[in-house]
């Protein structure tokens, strides 16, 4: 029996493993892909567009393509004015299924550097972590939580949230067909 295939629009092992753990029984393959947005997204719209762009860009010879994008977006009441969000877009060739993971705040000085200097959050953390590739390792969330939450586990929540609609098609598709709410087939 041939395993169903999922393509993940990234070579980051944290993202690939997160998808593999959520979609058990699937062959999960990482594919190099650009996000279609700036390297460090600075608002929720850009984060979601990056995830969708990634998923659509790698779709082909698979059941699903998954795009995962992290970035910061303004959030009232925070010390820095921003929080990090992880968005997941799952594409089946016709529909996009979106999910967000939990959000957390970076130290204000690091966020300020990202916004004012146009650098990535990983670059802003180098003076603190001395790890330029921290996003491919434990992630900044792993470093900030002292290993309690890894980048993979943080990402996994966004993938799980996107998969809700796949796991419950009748609940979402019925509402769209009945016209109870305006549903978008594609974004």
BELUR-V612168 format. One record per pair of residues at least 12 apart in sequence whose ideal C-beta (glycine too) atoms are under 7 Angstrom apart, sorted by the first residue. I is the first residue (numbers start at 0). J is the second residue. D is the distance in whole Angstrom. If there is no record, write none. Layout:
i->(I & I)
j->(J & J)
d->(D & D)
//
This chain:
i->(2 & 2 & 2 & 3 & 3 & 3 & 4 & 4 & 4 & 4 & 4 & 4 & 5 & 5 & 5 & 5 & 5 & 5 & 5 & 5 & 6 & 6 & 6 & 6 & 6 & 6 & 7 & 7 & 7 & 7 & 7 & 8 & 8 & 8 & 8 & 8 & 8 & 8 & 8 & 8 & 9 & 9 & 9 & 10 & 10 & 11 & 11 & 12 & 13 & 13 & 13 & 13 & 13 & 14 & 14 & 15 & 15 & 16 & 17 & 17 & 17 & 17 & 18 & 18 & 20 & 21 & 21 & 21 & 21 & 30 & 32 & 32 & 32 & 34 & 34 & 34 & 34 & 35 & 35 & 35 & 36 & 36 & 36 & 38 & 39 & 39 & 39 & 39 & 40 & 40 & 41 & 41 & 41 & 42 & 42 & 43 & 43 & 45 & 46 & 46 & 46 & 46 & 46 & 47 & 47 & 49 & 50 & 50 & 50 & 50 & 50 & 50 & 51 & 51 & 51 & 51 & 52 & 53 & 53 & 54 & 54 & 54 & 54 & 54 & 55 & 58 & 58 & 62 & 63 & 63 & 63 & 64 & 65 & 65 & 65 & 66 & 67 & 67 & 67 & 67 & 68 & 69 & 69 & 70 & 71 & 71 & 71 & 72 & 77 & 78 & 78 & 79 & 79 & 79 & 79 & 79 & 81 & 82 & 82 & 82 & 83 & 83 & 83 & 84 & 84 & 85 & 85 & 85 & 85 & 85 & 86 & 86 & 87 & 87 & 87 & 87 & 88 & 89 & 89 & 89 & 93 & 94 & 94 & 95 & 95 & 96 & 96 & 96 & 97 & 98 & 98 & 98 & 98 & 98 & 98 & 99 & 99 & 100 & 100 & 100 & 100 & 100 & 101 & 103 & 105 & 105 & 109 & 109 & 120 & 121 & 121 & 124 & 128 & 134 & 137 & 137 & 138 & 138 & 140)
j->(24 & 25 & 26 & 25 & 26 & 62 & 25 & 26 & 28 & 60 & 61 & 62 & 18 & 22 & 25 & 27 & 61 & 62 & 63 & 65 & 28 & 30 & 57 & 58 & 61 & 64 & 27 & 28 & 29 & 30 & 65 & 30 & 32 & 53 & 54 & 56 & 57 & 64 & 65 & 66 & 29 & 32 & 67 & 29 & 31 & 134 & 135 & 135 & 135 & 138 & 150 & 151 & 154 & 67 & 154 & 27 & 29 & 151 & 151 & 154 & 155 & 158 & 65 & 158 & 155 & 155 & 158 & 159 & 162 & 57 & 53 & 56 & 57 & 49 & 52 & 53 & 68 & 48 & 49 & 52 & 48 & 49 & 52 & 119 & 70 & 113 & 119 & 120 & 68 & 70 & 70 & 71 & 114 & 72 & 73 & 72 & 84 & 70 & 68 & 70 & 72 & 84 & 86 & 86 & 97 & 68 & 66 & 67 & 68 & 86 & 87 & 88 & 66 & 88 & 95 & 186 & 66 & 66 & 68 & 66 & 88 & 89 & 90 & 95 & 90 & 90 & 92 & 91 & 89 & 90 & 91 & 90 & 87 & 89 & 158 & 88 & 85 & 87 & 154 & 157 & 86 & 83 & 85 & 84 & 83 & 110 & 113 & 84 & 104 & 104 & 107 & 104 & 105 & 107 & 110 & 111 & 110 & 102 & 103 & 104 & 102 & 103 & 105 & 99 & 102 & 99 & 100 & 153 & 154 & 157 & 99 & 157 & 157 & 158 & 160 & 161 & 161 & 161 & 162 & 165 & 184 & 184 & 185 & 185 & 186 & 161 & 164 & 165 & 161 & 157 & 158 & 159 & 160 & 161 & 163 & 157 & 160 & 153 & 154 & 156 & 157 & 160 & 156 & 140 & 120 & 139 & 123 & 124 & 139 & 133 & 134 & 139 & 142 & 150 & 149 & 150 & 150 & 153 & 153)
d->(7 & 6 & 4 & 5 & 7 & 5 & 7 & 5 & 7 & 7 & 4 & 6 & 6 & 6 & 5 & 5 & 6 & 6 & 5 & 6 & 6 & 5 & 5 & 7 & 5 & 5 & 6 & 7 & 5 & 7 & 5 & 6 & 4 & 3 & 6 & 6 & 4 & 6 & 7 & 5 & 6 & 6 & 6 & 5 & 5 & 7 & 6 & 7 & 7 & 6 & 4 & 4 & 6 & 5 & 6 & 6 & 4 & 5 & 5 & 4 & 4 & 5 & 5 & 6 & 6 & 6 & 5 & 6 & 6 & 5 & 5 & 5 & 5 & 4 & 6 & 6 & 6 & 7 & 6 & 3 & 6 & 4 & 7 & 6 & 6 & 6 & 5 & 6 & 6 & 3 & 6 & 6 & 7 & 5 & 7 & 4 & 6 & 6 & 5 & 4 & 7 & 6 & 5 & 5 & 7 & 4 & 4 & 6 & 4 & 4 & 6 & 4 & 6 & 4 & 6 & 5 & 7 & 3 & 7 & 3 & 4 & 6 & 4 & 7 & 6 & 5 & 6 & 7 & 5 & 7 & 6 & 5 & 7 & 5 & 7 & 4 & 7 & 5 & 6 & 7 & 5 & 6 & 5 & 7 & 5 & 6 & 7 & 6 & 5 & 6 & 5 & 6 & 6 & 4 & 4 & 7 & 5 & 4 & 6 & 5 & 6 & 6 & 6 & 6 & 5 & 7 & 4 & 6 & 6 & 4 & 6 & 6 & 4 & 5 & 7 & 4 & 7 & 5 & 7 & 7 & 7 & 6 & 7 & 6 & 5 & 5 & 5 & 6 & 6 & 5 & 7 & 7 & 3 & 3 & 7 & 6 & 6 & 6 & 7 & 4 & 4 & 7 & 6 & 6 & 6 & 7 & 4 & 6 & 6 & 5 & 5 & 6 & 6 & 7 & 6 & 6 & 3 & 7 & 5)
//
